[in-house]
Amino acid sequence: MSSRPRILSSLTRKLKPERLSVDTMSEDVLLVNDILVEGSSPEGGVISVWTLNRPSKLNALNTESHELLRDACSRAEADDNIRVVVIRGAAPLPAPEGKRPKPAAFAAGADISEFAGKSSDEVLPFFENNAWERVWNLTKPTIAMVDGFALGGGAELALSCDLRVASTRAKFGTPEINLGLIPGGGGTQRLCRLLGYGKALEMVMTGEMVDAETALQNGLVNAVATPDELEATTMALAENIAKKSPYTIKVAKRAVRAALDLPFSEGVLAERSEFVALFDTEDKEIGVSAFLERKSANWVGR
């Protein structure tokens, strides 16, 4: 086995003592913890870890989940110290004696009980102001840490993140077709852009699940780790990004996102514009000087 996961575990242990709890979030549905990143610049950079906390429901997303995720997005956008957001699901609760334990889940879809008896007019306002788009539109980098099931709305939440790290027992699926529905949180569009038309349509029309290795091969996830190594792998990736210039990271995300919306020739022009504009920033001078002097860059974020 490679020594890489052991190195990553060491990094994560170093970060954990700096964990700060945020009391403004409901501990019933969403837990928010900020982890201080040593060596970030400007100083005070944190990785904000959001835990979907409905383990008895396999962390299924309900109305309150969406409301708190939207609130967390507003906070993250407004807080310059938040450099990266990691979204995860709570671990299963211990099983009662004689009962089978529940499986691990990132989020096993939407809370279907909220769909019963609803008309299109009743559900439209919710889908017009949902958490999937708020996460997608964050200017900060986002990483989904997926352990276990990511189905339906849970898969769409993972797809709304920029990067996805999965455990070997992760399973992705869009089973809405079995309810007489289709994905409604951007899943059809984001799957198509990640997997291509054929693979995306296969997932949507069959409703069948994709395992972690297949997801990695198809480009649905960026990395796969064992369940024991998942947190270390994810946090090492988040820490790497969090130590870059926060301003340049924002520009990089904006430039790559342009490829989803613009024709190729227009995207190249947009990239050129972003690149040239960075020559007027302090962080460009800091980065170039640090490279030439063979030392670490101390970013100022502008």
RODO-2510 file (C-alpha; in nm, 4 decimals, decimal comma):
residues 302
     n   res          X          Y          Z
     1     m     0,0000     0,0000     0,0000
     2     s     0,1201     0,3520    -0,0797
     3     s     0,2462     0,5661     0,2103
     4     r     0,0427     0,8628     0,0819
     5     p    -0,2705     0,8047     0,2974
     6     r    -0,0569     0,7848     0,6154
     7     i     0,0998     1,1228     0,5316
     8     l    -0,2449     1,2693     0,4700
     9     s    -0,3739     1,1353     0,8027
    10     s    -0,0919     1,3175     0,9767
    11     l    -0,1924     1,6426     0,8080
    12     t    -0,5519     1,5984     0,9173
    13     r    -0,4603     1,5291     1,2789
    14     k    -0,2595     1,8506     1,2809
    15     l    -0,5650     2,0434     1,1663
    16     k    -0,8197     1,8884     1,4015
    17     p    -0,7170     2,0658     1,7261
    18     e    -0,8004     2,3974     1,5604
    19     r    -1,1606     2,2996     1,4952
    20     l    -1,4052     2,5745     1,5883
    21     s    -1,7756     2,5082     1,6239
    22     v    -2,0291     2,7481     1,4762
    23     d    -2,3271     2,7780     1,7060
    24     t    -2,5485     2,9646     1,4603
    25     m    -2,6324     2,6489     1,2639
    26     s    -2,8973     2,3983     1,3664
    27     e    -2,7244     2,0923     1,5100
    28     d    -3,0290     1,8840     1,4235
    29     v    -2,9843     1,8978     1,0473
    30     l    -2,6541     2,0662     0,9559
    31     l    -2,3278     2,0847     1,1500
    32     v    -2,0735     2,3483     1,0493
    33     n    -1,7125     2,3305     1,1684
    34     d    -1,4298     2,5623     1,0627
    35     i    -1,0824     2,4076     1,0621
    36     l    -0,7907     2,6490     1,0764
    37     v    -0,5285     2,5901     0,8059
    38     e    -0,1769     2,6406     0,9369
    39     g     0,0408     2,8284     0,6919
    40     s    -0,2447     2,9834     0,4949
    41     s    -0,2042     3,3379     0,3704
    42     p    -0,3562     3,5773     0,4403
    43     e    -0,3536     3,4270     0,7908
    44     g    -0,6719     3,2838     0,9403
    45     g    -0,7772     3,0732     0,6433
    46     v    -1,0171     2,7922     0,7285
    47     i    -1,1704     2,4885     0,5650
    48     s    -1,5417     2,4986     0,6449
    49     v    -1,6799     2,1458     0,6878
    50     w    -2,0561     2,1080     0,6555
    51     t    -2,2061     1,7815     0,7788
    52     l    -2,5555     1,6773     0,6718
    53     n    -2,6869     1,5430     0,9995
    54     r    -2,9938     1,3248     0,9544
    55     p    -2,8314     0,9832     0,9999
    56     s    -3,1590     0,8119     1,0894
    57     k    -3,2842     0,9158     0,7410
    58     l    -2,9509     0,8409     0,5645
    59     n    -2,8992     1,2201     0,5612
    60     a    -3,1830     1,2682     0,3121
    61     l    -3,2330     1,6328     0,2205
    62     n    -3,5501     1,8015     0,3425
    63     t    -3,6740     2,1601     0,3412
    64     e    -3,4739     2,2479     0,6531
    65     s    -3,1576     2,0991     0,5020
    66     h    -3,1945     2,3263     0,2005
    67     e    -3,2634     2,6309     0,4152
    68     l    -2,9563     2,5750     0,6323
    69     l    -2,7349     2,4958     0,3344
    70     r    -2,8447     2,8233     0,1743
    71     d    -2,7642     3,0066     0,4985
    72     a    -2,4236     2,8371     0,5134
    73     c    -2,3545     2,9428     0,1550
    74     s    -2,4353     3,3056     0,2395
    75     r    -2,1984     3,2926     0,5366
    76     a    -1,9202     3,1286     0,3331
    77     e    -1,9495     3,3852     0,0559
    78     a    -1,9278     3,6729     0,3021
    79     d    -1,6399     3,5357     0,5120
    80     d    -1,2965     3,5950     0,3554
    81     n    -1,1399     3,3481     0,5979
    82     i    -1,3307     3,0578     0,4449
    83     r    -1,1057     2,9291     0,1668
    84     v    -1,2626     2,5902     0,0903
    85     v    -1,5961     2,4245     0,1736
    86     v    -1,6197     2,0486     0,2312
    87     i    -1,9640     1,8847     0,2431
    88     r    -2,0104     1,5424     0,3991
    89     g    -2,2787     1,3199     0,5505
    90     a    -2,2992     1,2196     0,9158
    91     a    -2,1871     0,8673     1,0022
    92     p    -2,4592     0,6110     1,0780
    93     l    -2,5845     0,5916     1,4344
    94     p    -2,5003     0,2802     1,6384
    95     a    -2,7585     0,0092     1,5688
    96     p    -2,9993    -0,0882     1,8474
    97     e    -2,9286    -0,4309     1,9912
    98     g    -3,0409    -0,7028     1,7540
    99     k    -3,0919    -0,4592     1,4648
   100     r    -2,8900    -0,4275     1,1485
   101     p    -2,6828    -0,1059     1,1284
   102     k    -2,7808     0,1507     0,8681
   103     p    -2,5419     0,1931     0,5753
   104     a    -2,3142     0,4918     0,5298
   105     a    -2,4625     0,7770     0,3282
   106     f    -2,3582     1,1158     0,1983
   107     a    -2,7258     1,1885     0,1311
   108     a    -2,9665     0,9222     0,0112
   109     g    -3,1791     1,1612    -0,1909
   110     a    -3,4572     1,3987    -0,1038
   111     d    -3,7072     1,3337     0,1727
   112     i    -3,9734     1,1708    -0,0453
   113     s    -4,2399     1,2203     0,2213
   114     e    -4,2360     1,5900     0,1264
   115     f    -4,3329     1,5075    -0,2342
   116     a    -4,6595     1,3267    -0,1640
   117     g    -4,9689     1,5085    -0,2876
   118     k    -4,7752     1,8111    -0,4144
   119     s    -4,8639     1,9839    -0,7410
   120     s    -4,6249     2,1596    -0,9775
   121     d    -4,7357     2,4984    -0,8461
   122     e    -4,6540     2,3889    -0,4912
   123     v    -4,3054     2,2543    -0,5617
   124     l    -4,1908     2,5255    -0,8051
   125     p    -4,0997     2,7894    -0,5402
   126     f    -3,8777     2,5382    -0,3592
   127     f    -3,6903     2,4407    -0,6739
   128     e    -3,6505     2,8045    -0,7745
   129     n    -3,4643     2,8727    -0,4483
   130     n    -3,2788     2,5519    -0,3731
   131     a    -2,9484     2,4688    -0,2081
   132     w    -2,8046     2,2910    -0,5129
   133     e    -2,7777     2,6159    -0,7081
   134     r    -2,6517     2,8090    -0,4070
   135     v    -2,3671     2,5606    -0,3620
   136     w    -2,2991     2,5625    -0,7371
   137     n    -2,2793     2,9421    -0,7458
   138     l    -2,0363     2,9787    -0,4552
   139     t    -1,7167     3,1531    -0,5635
   140     k    -1,5232     2,9469    -0,3064
   141     p    -1,3987     2,5976    -0,4023
   142     t    -1,6272     2,3173    -0,2844
   143     i    -1,5520     1,9486    -0,2294
   144     a    -1,8046     1,6703    -0,1690
   145     m    -1,6693     1,3988     0,0623
   146     v    -1,8881     1,1040    -0,0326
   147     d    -1,9030     0,7959     0,1884
   148     g    -2,1814     0,5545     0,1007
   149     f    -2,4978     0,6459    -0,0867
   150     a    -2,5268     0,9682    -0,2883
   151     l    -2,8626     0,9258    -0,4556
   152     g    -3,1149     1,1581    -0,6167
   153     g    -3,0917     1,4982    -0,4528
   154     g    -2,7843     1,3771    -0,2641
   155     a    -2,6077     1,2961    -0,5902
   156     e    -2,7129     1,6381    -0,7192
   157     l    -2,5604     1,8047    -0,4129
   158     a    -2,2332     1,6219    -0,4793
   159     l    -2,2554     1,7278    -0,8449
   160     s    -2,3075     2,0885    -0,7351
   161     c    -1,9638     2,0798    -0,5736
   162     d    -1,6519     2,1501    -0,7771
   163     l    -1,4709     1,8306    -0,6768
   164     r    -1,5776     1,4935    -0,5403
   165     v    -1,3757     1,2491    -0,3305
   166     a    -1,5455     0,9139    -0,2736
   167     s    -1,4917     0,6173    -0,0464
   168     t    -1,4653     0,2715    -0,1980
   169     r    -1,8188     0,1990    -0,0727
   170     a    -1,9709     0,5096    -0,2303
   171     k    -2,2574     0,4626    -0,4752
   172     f    -2,4039     0,7320    -0,6993
   173     g    -2,7437     0,7208    -0,8624
   174     t    -3,0401     0,9161    -0,9951
   175     p    -3,3356     0,6888    -0,9095
   176     e    -3,6021     0,9572    -0,9640
   177     i    -3,7212     0,7679    -1,2732
   178     n    -3,8611     0,5011    -1,0382
   179     l    -4,0880     0,7666    -0,8840
   180     g    -4,2133     0,8860    -1,2207
   181     l    -3,9775     1,1843    -1,1991
   182     i    -3,6416     1,3015    -1,3333
   183     p    -3,3586     1,4818    -1,1498
   184     g    -3,4724     1,8364    -1,0728
   185     g    -3,1693     1,9899    -0,9007
   186     g    -2,9468     2,0268    -1,2056
   187     g    -2,8553     1,6576    -1,2224
   188     t    -2,9321     1,6048    -1,5910
   189     q    -2,7174     1,9003    -1,6927
   190     r    -2,4196     1,8402    -1,4647
   191     l    -2,4097     1,4663    -1,5307
   192     c    -2,4058     1,5306    -1,9050
   193     r    -2,1139     1,7697    -1,8739
   194     l    -1,9164     1,5301    -1,6543
   195     l    -1,9973     1,1967    -1,8177
   196     g    -2,1133     1,2801    -2,1687
   197     y    -2,4576     1,2312    -2,3197
   198     g    -2,4757     0,8519    -2,3318
   199     k    -2,3544     0,7746    -1,9792
   200     a    -2,5632     1,0539    -1,8270
   201     l    -2,8795     0,9392    -2,0021
   202     e    -2,8138     0,5795    -1,8981
   203     m    -2,7953     0,6812    -1,5321
   204     v    -3,1084     0,8963    -1,5563
   205     m    -3,3207     0,6465    -1,7523
   206     t    -3,2255     0,3287    -1,5647
   207     g    -3,2011     0,4749    -1,2148
   208     e    -2,9231     0,2245    -1,1451
   209     m    -2,6338     0,3017    -0,9126
   210     v    -2,2703     0,3532    -1,0125
   211     d    -1,9965     0,2306    -0,7791
   212     a    -1,6926     0,4351    -0,6802
   213     e    -1,4438     0,2769    -0,9204
   214     t    -1,6794     0,3197    -1,2157
   215     a    -1,7427     0,6793    -1,1057
   216     l    -1,3666     0,7402    -1,1027
   217     q    -1,3192     0,5860    -1,4473
   218     n    -1,6046     0,7942    -1,5892
   219     g    -1,4851     1,1221    -1,4389
   220     l    -1,7715     1,1529    -1,1923
   221     v    -1,5290     1,1689    -0,8977
   222     n    -1,1746     1,3026    -0,8662
   223     a    -1,0355     1,0444    -0,6250
   224     v    -1,1305     0,7282    -0,4369
   225     a    -1,0060     0,6262    -0,0919
   226     t    -1,0932     0,3604     0,1626
   227     p    -1,3516     0,4688     0,4211
   228     d    -1,0742     0,4993     0,6823
   229     e    -0,8656     0,7212     0,4519
   230     l    -1,1485     0,9272     0,3026
   231     e    -1,1326     1,2187     0,5474
   232     a    -0,7524     1,2436     0,5287
   233     t    -0,7555     1,2345     0,1490
   234     t    -1,0284     1,4968     0,1247
   235     m    -0,8774     1,7291     0,3821
   236     a    -0,5322     1,7108     0,2238
   237     l    -0,6850     1,8185    -0,1079
   238     a    -0,8773     2,0982     0,0663
   239     e    -0,5662     2,2120     0,2531
   240     n    -0,3646     2,2219    -0,0694
   241     i    -0,6223     2,4521    -0,2298
   242     a    -0,6669     2,6590     0,0877
   243     k    -0,2979     2,7544     0,0856
   244     k    -0,3159     2,9114    -0,2594
   245     s    -0,4006     3,2776    -0,3198
   246     p    -0,7731     3,3026    -0,2402
   247     y    -0,8166     3,5697    -0,5062
   248     t    -0,6437     3,3670    -0,7779
   249     i    -0,8415     3,0555    -0,6826
   250     k    -1,1631     3,2532    -0,7309
   251     v    -1,0455     3,3687    -1,0753
   252     a    -0,9391     3,0136    -1,1681
   253     k    -1,2804     2,8756    -1,0791
   254     r    -1,4523     3,1515    -1,2766
   255     a    -1,2349     3,0874    -1,5824
   256     v    -1,2902     2,7117    -1,5859
   257     r    -1,6647     2,7568    -1,5275
   258     a    -1,6766     2,9760    -1,8400
   259     a    -1,6048     2,6628    -2,0442
   260     l    -1,9476     2,5284    -1,9438
   261     d    -2,1352     2,8310    -2,0763
   262     l    -1,9319     2,9804    -2,3607
   263     p    -1,8378     2,8591    -2,7085
   264     f    -1,4711     2,7556    -2,7258
   265     s    -1,3387     3,0664    -2,8986
   266     e    -1,5223     3,2950    -2,6542
   267     g    -1,3970     3,0892    -2,3613
   268     v    -1,0366     3,1295    -2,4760
   269     l    -1,0880     3,5066    -2,4921
   270     a    -1,2444     3,5057    -2,1452
   271     e    -0,9482     3,3089    -2,0099
   272     r    -0,7035     3,5513    -2,1706
   273     s    -0,8850     3,8450    -2,0142
   274     e    -0,8708     3,6842    -1,6684
   275     f    -0,5033     3,5936    -1,7118
   276     v    -0,3957     3,9407    -1,8226
   277     a    -0,5921     4,1091    -1,5424
   278     l    -0,4015     3,9015    -1,2844
   279     f    -0,0833     4,0857    -1,3845
   280     d    -0,2206     4,3899    -1,2025
   281     t    -0,2646     4,2035    -0,8721
   282     e    -0,0331     4,2012    -0,5735
   283     d    -0,0511     3,8230    -0,5517
   284     k     0,0994     3,7864    -0,9009
   285     e     0,4047     3,9838    -0,7927
   286     i     0,4240     3,7890    -0,4667
   287     g     0,3983     3,4538    -0,6460
   288     v     0,6536     3,5360    -0,9134
   289     s     0,9007     3,6763    -0,6590
   290     a     0,8577     3,3744    -0,4311
   291     f     0,9230     3,1399    -0,7243
   292     l     1,2372     3,3238    -0,8320
   293     e     1,3639     3,3397    -0,4740
   294     r     1,2694     2,9745    -0,4086
   295     k     1,0578     3,0504    -0,1034
   296     s     0,6933     3,0148    -0,0034
   297     a     0,4509     3,2819    -0,1168
   298     n     0,2754     3,4906     0,1476
   299     w    -0,0424     3,5877    -0,0333
   300     v    -0,2413     3,9012     0,0475
   301     g    -0,5544     3,7974    -0,1412
   302     r    -0,5684     4,0755    -0,3945
***
